[in-house]
Amino acid sequence: METRTRSKEPVYARRINRVLDYIDRHLDEDLTVDVLSDVANFSKFHFHRQFSQHCGISLSRYIQFMRLKRAAYRLAFNPTAPIIDIALDSGFENPESFSRAFKAAFGQTPSAFRKTPDWASWSARSRISLPPNERTKEMDVKIVDVEPILVAALEHRGAPALLNDSVQRFIAWRKSSRLSPVSQCETYGVPYNDPNTTLPEEFRFDICGSVTEPVRANEQGVATKTIPGGRCAMTVHAGSRDRIDETVYALYRDWLPESGEELRDFPVYFHYLNLDHDTPEHRHLTEIYLPLK
């Protein structure tokens, strides 16, 4: 009996992931148990328990969390978006109920978070253990030749939970310097180590924007660097960047051993194809580059 139960776990996880993807694609709609249980092909009478068992959180709380998470990004990175619009888009009838739910979830009111976001607390409160996505098709990987890229880089050093603080500093530099406008230049991320296996104080990540000239001294600490050119394996991660490590691990674990390729002495890096924080997470596209000899 135990063997039969274990053998069904990947199937159930796959069904739950279908539901998670559906929720992400339809956050602005009425997400009923009837609809979601049908997506998962589970009985609606048992769906709540099955969802909670796999995700460690109730269905209603997960949906509200995903709407509040999207709202947090809009508050922090879209400062001109009215809070009332963010509240209504998050499924709340008024700003007061939105404010109460937001504070209960993240420890700050929406206005306080917009002014001075406590990203460390937000990150700690945002952790949800989701079932891993099982790959159902072969990874699409291309070998490409990349030219060297001159970039303005802000070096984040420290806990991954504070990375968004550095992102906001980089955005402030972009707006004040006008050297790497997001509408005209490319945006990259260079993780020097794995946040899942590295001590928080040792985590390193460069936030980069392409430039055509060296960066002048500035109060944000942005400096000129070069992402080296050469051969790379490239694949695209579609969906939430919170789960980009799943695609990175698959590149190392599944594609690399079969490819016969050897790695170059430069870390994997990301090219963010869209940065609008109003864009639903399922539409986020990120190119992943693995430097090769």
C-alpha positions as MATLAB code, in Angstrom:
seq = 'METRTRSKEPVYARRINRVLDYIDRHLDEDLTVDVLSDVANFSKFHFHRQFSQHCGISLSRYIQFMRLKRAAYRLAFNPTAPIIDIALDSGFENPESFSRAFKAAFGQTPSAFRKTPDWASWSARSRISLPPNERTKEMDVKIVDVEPILVAALEHRGAPALLNDSVQRFIAWRKSSRLSPVSQCETYGVPYNDPNTTLPEEFRFDICGSVTEPVRANEQGVATKTIPGGRCAMTVHAGSRDRIDETVYALYRDWLPESGEELRDFPVYFHYLNLDHDTPEHRHLTEIYLPLK';
ca = [
       0.000    0.000    0.000;
       2.846    2.416    0.802;
       4.441    1.770   -2.596;
       1.167    2.521   -4.365;
       0.754    5.744   -2.379;
       4.286    6.932   -3.101;
       3.891    6.148   -6.819;
       0.944    8.544   -7.016;
       2.757   11.453   -5.373;
       4.319   12.798   -8.636;
       0.902   12.592  -10.323;
      -0.755   14.540   -7.518;
       2.072   17.097   -7.482;
       1.629   17.553  -11.241;
      -2.078   18.199  -10.740;
      -1.446   20.701   -7.963;
       1.085   22.500  -10.156;
      -1.576   22.780  -12.853;
      -3.740   24.525  -10.270;
      -0.899   26.845   -9.200;
      -0.288   27.795  -12.826;
      -4.002   28.393  -13.365;
      -4.234   30.608  -10.279;
      -1.276   32.669  -11.490;
      -2.894   33.126  -14.909;
      -6.294   34.075  -13.513;
      -5.564   36.095  -10.364;
      -7.996   38.786  -11.459;
     -10.865   36.309  -11.812;
     -13.192   34.538   -9.380;
     -11.226   31.417   -8.447;
     -13.873   29.018   -7.147;
     -13.375   25.522   -5.741;
     -15.523   24.124   -8.564;
     -13.216   25.611  -11.208;
      -9.913   24.758   -9.491;
     -10.864   21.207   -8.522;
     -11.842   20.646  -12.154;
      -8.418   21.950  -13.285;
      -6.761   19.461  -10.905;
      -9.195   16.663  -11.775;
      -9.877   16.182   -8.051;
     -13.212   15.799   -6.323;
     -14.313   19.200   -5.046;
     -15.236   17.570   -1.735;
     -11.600   16.629   -1.073;
      -9.751   19.307   -3.021;
      -9.189   21.662   -0.065;
      -7.439   18.969    1.958;
      -5.346   17.759   -0.977;
      -4.222   21.304   -1.779;
      -3.303   22.016    1.854;
      -1.429   18.738    2.140;
       0.794   19.535   -0.856;
       1.278   23.261   -0.264;
       1.117   23.610    3.517;
      -1.412   26.427    3.202;
      -5.153   26.577    2.591;
      -6.423   27.331   -0.904;
      -8.080   30.626    0.053;
      -4.988   31.836    1.917;
      -2.753   30.919   -1.023;
      -4.894   32.872   -3.499;
      -4.964   35.894   -1.203;
      -1.211   35.585   -0.630;
      -0.475   35.590   -4.367;
      -2.637   38.693   -4.829;
      -0.927   40.440   -1.906;
       2.508   39.436   -3.189;
       1.734   41.006   -6.555;
       0.436   44.069   -4.724;
       3.700   44.343   -2.738;
       5.761   44.480   -5.932;
       3.449   47.101   -7.416;
       3.651   49.208   -4.260;
       7.435   49.103   -4.175;
       8.271   49.355   -7.859;
       5.307   51.250   -9.360;
       5.145   54.281   -7.058;
       2.588   56.125   -9.203;
      -0.027   53.351   -9.059;
      -2.797   54.484   -6.660;
      -3.210   52.245   -3.616;
      -6.972   52.085   -4.192;
      -6.371   50.644   -7.676;
      -3.940   48.074   -6.277;
      -6.504   47.147   -3.595;
      -9.305   46.645   -6.117;
      -7.033   44.690   -8.473;
      -6.157   42.439   -5.530;
      -9.798   41.474   -5.036;
     -10.604   43.736   -2.073;
     -13.713   45.893   -1.937;
     -11.976   48.874   -0.365;
      -8.529   50.117    0.726;
      -9.295   49.519    4.411;
      -9.800   45.759    4.060;
      -6.769   45.598    1.758;
      -4.659   47.456    4.315;
      -5.680   45.098    7.126;
      -4.919   41.980    5.064;
      -1.625   43.384    3.799;
      -0.438   44.278    7.296;
      -1.472   40.874    8.635;
       0.488   39.192    5.846;
       3.645   41.318    5.785;
       3.740   43.330    9.012;
       3.424   46.765    7.349;
       0.557   48.800    5.977;
       0.586   49.300    2.192;
       1.574   52.972    2.554;
       4.384   52.144    5.016;
       5.630   49.348    2.759;
       5.633   51.656   -0.250;
       7.648   54.264    1.667;
      10.157   51.926    3.365;
       9.656   48.239    2.498;
      10.988   45.780    5.051;
      12.145   43.209    2.496;
      13.724   40.919    5.097;
      10.423   40.520    6.945;
       8.508   40.305    3.667;
      10.773   37.513    2.433;
      10.483   35.545    5.680;
       6.683   35.830    5.647;
       6.483   34.942    1.941;
       7.959   31.461    2.131;
       5.624   28.732    0.927;
       6.780   25.169    0.260;
       5.336   24.369   -3.160;
       5.600   20.985   -4.880;
       8.450   20.886   -7.434;
       7.518   21.324  -11.065;
       8.090   18.077  -12.951;
       9.409   18.579  -16.481;
       7.038   17.060  -18.985;
       9.035   17.916  -22.127;
      12.670   18.129  -23.133;
      14.407   21.378  -22.288;
      14.927   23.653  -25.297;
      18.609   24.666  -25.144;
      20.524   26.549  -27.831;
      24.277   27.082  -28.176;
      24.837   30.777  -28.896;
      27.831   33.074  -29.299;
      27.532   36.144  -27.091;
      29.368   39.423  -27.533;
      30.914   41.050  -24.422;
      28.351   43.266  -22.680;
      29.359   46.511  -20.978;
      27.121   46.935  -17.933;
      26.494   49.157  -14.978;
      26.494   46.794  -11.997;
      25.309   47.124   -8.433;
      26.962   44.463   -6.291;
      24.553   42.957   -3.790;
      26.392   41.276   -0.931;
      24.436   39.639    1.857;
      21.168   37.852    2.517;
      19.047   37.011   -0.556;
      16.062   38.332    1.415;
      17.517   41.836    1.053;
      18.090   41.626   -2.702;
      15.059   43.803   -3.437;
      16.626   46.600   -1.380;
      19.536   46.544   -3.817;
      17.152   46.377   -6.770;
      15.484   49.579   -5.566;
      18.881   51.277   -5.231;
      19.742   50.248   -8.779;
      16.412   51.559  -10.069;
      17.087   54.870   -8.295;
      20.491   55.066  -10.017;
      18.952   54.284  -13.409;
      16.416   57.075  -13.016;
      18.876   59.674  -11.737;
      21.784   58.930  -14.085;
      19.787   58.192  -17.251;
      22.747   56.112  -18.421;
      20.853   52.826  -18.630;
      17.140   53.580  -19.142;
      15.101   50.418  -18.786;
      13.089   51.235  -21.919;
      16.225   51.278  -24.102;
      18.764   49.035  -22.348;
      18.943   45.399  -21.300;
      18.794   44.156  -17.704;
      20.858   41.270  -16.342;
      21.432   39.394  -13.102;
      24.622   37.536  -12.202;
      24.331   35.148   -9.223;
      27.808   34.170   -8.057;
      26.505   31.398   -5.835;
      23.388   29.384   -5.041;
      21.151   31.072   -2.441;
      19.860   27.640   -1.380;
      23.302   26.359   -0.377;
      25.217   29.536    0.535;
      25.357   31.224    3.914;
      23.256   34.417    3.736;
      26.192   36.698    4.517;
      28.213   35.119    1.664;
      25.565   35.467   -1.051;
      26.668   37.608   -4.054;
      24.503   38.883   -6.883;
      25.181   41.616   -9.450;
      22.209   43.645  -10.709;
      23.178   44.966  -14.136;
      21.970   47.244  -16.910;
      23.665   47.588  -20.273;
      25.472   50.884  -20.961;
      27.398   52.447  -23.838;
      29.904   54.338  -21.691;
      31.635   53.868  -18.327;
      29.680   54.721  -15.199;
      30.575   57.839  -13.252;
      31.018   57.758   -9.457;
      27.627   57.733   -7.738;
      26.109   57.469   -4.267;
      24.383   54.159   -5.016;
      27.713   52.391   -5.594;
      27.013   51.341   -9.185;
      30.222   50.462  -11.082;
      31.252   49.520  -14.618;
      31.706   45.817  -15.389;
      31.740   43.542  -18.415;
      29.817   40.317  -18.888;
      32.325   38.358  -21.004;
      31.468   37.133  -24.474;
      31.843   33.596  -25.762;
      29.877   30.395  -26.250;
      26.889   29.860  -23.984;
      24.062   27.410  -23.560;
      20.844   29.421  -23.474;
      17.353   28.441  -22.419;
      14.275   30.457  -21.450;
      12.554   30.299  -18.070;
       8.881   31.194  -18.403;
       6.981   32.092  -15.251;
       7.713   33.256  -11.737;
      11.337   34.175  -11.145;
      10.941   32.787   -7.629;
      11.162   29.366   -9.287;
      13.974   30.103  -11.720;
      16.264   27.765   -9.767;
      14.209   24.813  -11.073;
      15.227   25.656  -14.649;
      18.833   26.370  -13.633;
      19.110   23.036  -11.803;
      17.623   21.200  -14.807;
      20.196   22.850  -17.069;
      23.050   21.613  -14.878;
      21.511   18.254  -13.953;
      19.836   17.096  -17.172;
      21.231   19.002  -20.141;
      24.935   19.488  -19.281;
      25.920   15.824  -18.642;
      24.324   14.746  -21.939;
      25.762   17.637  -23.955;
      29.456   16.770  -23.687;
      30.154   20.475  -23.058;
      32.483   21.921  -20.406;
      31.833   25.026  -18.340;
      33.738   28.278  -18.618;
      34.980   30.133  -15.520;
      32.063   32.570  -15.252;
      28.774   32.050  -13.427;
      25.412   31.368  -14.992;
      23.597   34.650  -15.616;
      20.109   35.927  -16.406;
      18.724   38.280  -19.041;
      15.351   39.658  -17.955;
      13.154   40.118  -21.012;
      10.334   41.942  -19.211;
      10.456   43.966  -15.995;
       6.987   45.492  -15.690;
       5.778   44.587  -12.208;
       2.193   44.806  -13.441;
       2.985   41.859  -15.733;
       1.488   38.610  -14.374;
       4.169   36.210  -13.166;
       3.264   33.538  -15.713;
       4.252   35.992  -18.466;
       7.699   36.703  -17.027;
      10.423   35.592  -19.445;
      14.067   35.194  -18.477;
      16.903   33.964  -20.650;
      19.395   31.823  -18.733;
      22.981   31.744  -20.044;
      25.455   29.019  -19.050;
      28.986   29.992  -20.217;
      30.808   27.189  -22.083;
      34.394   26.627  -23.194;
];
